Amino acid sequence: MHPVRFTRFVSRYVPHRRMDCLCFGAPMLHHEERPGRTVYHFRPGQIFGVLWWRRFSHDCQHRAVAVVQALAVDQPGHDLPSVHGPVAVHAIADQHGPAGQDGAVDGLLDLMEDLKNRGKKLETLPAAFWTDATHKILLHPLLADSPTAE
């Protein structure tokens, strides 16, 4: 029997320049390696959300958010920044420009916050929920302009 291998997410914070953080999840364990850097360990099958943020010159920024599921070491999956081990990506959005512009990342983060405020444990929601929600968020501007939108 093989020992369980964890998928690791390394959270990093560099003031005013970079942030990779855990949006939600119930890691099996975590520890701070040094100030501004925390390592979270997830068992295969666990769902968690991550946010990447980069600030560039002239107040330009890039943000991306993803909802992923840790996979066993021998399963094929995606490689993502700061995630060590294969993952299935169930939702992903990215956004360039200033925060608060009601883009896909803002919409997904708002949904996460709303669900948390209503007492939902985001890591227990099925993967299909995140895929469907992201599709709606990404398509919302197109649906709003459609003459058949309700």
C-alpha positions, 0 to 999 in steps of 0.5 A: 500500500502506498502512502498518501501523497498530499497536493501542496499549495504554497501561499506567498505574500510580497507586499504591494507586488504579489499574493498567492492565497487560499480562498477556501479549503480544509487542508489536512495540515498547514504550516508557516515556513516563514513570514509571508509563506504558508504551505497547505496540504490536501489529500486526493479528492479535496476541493479548494480555491486559490487566488493569484494576484500580481501588481505591475507598474502603472497600477496595472494588475493581473488576478486569477482564481481557480477551484481545483481538486487534489488528485492522486500522484499517479493521476493526470492533472493540470500544473498550476502556479504554487500548486505542487501535485496534479489537480483537476481544474473545475473553475478558473477565471482571470482578469486584467486591470483594476479590481472592482471592475465586475469582471470574472474574478470579481464575480467568482470571489463575490460568489464565494464570499456570499456563500460563506456568509450564508454558512456554506462550506465551500469545500463540500460543494460538488465540483459541478457546482463550481463549473456551472457557476463559473460558466454563468459568471463568464457568460453573464455579459453576453446573456445580459446583451441577448434579446432572449435573456430573462 
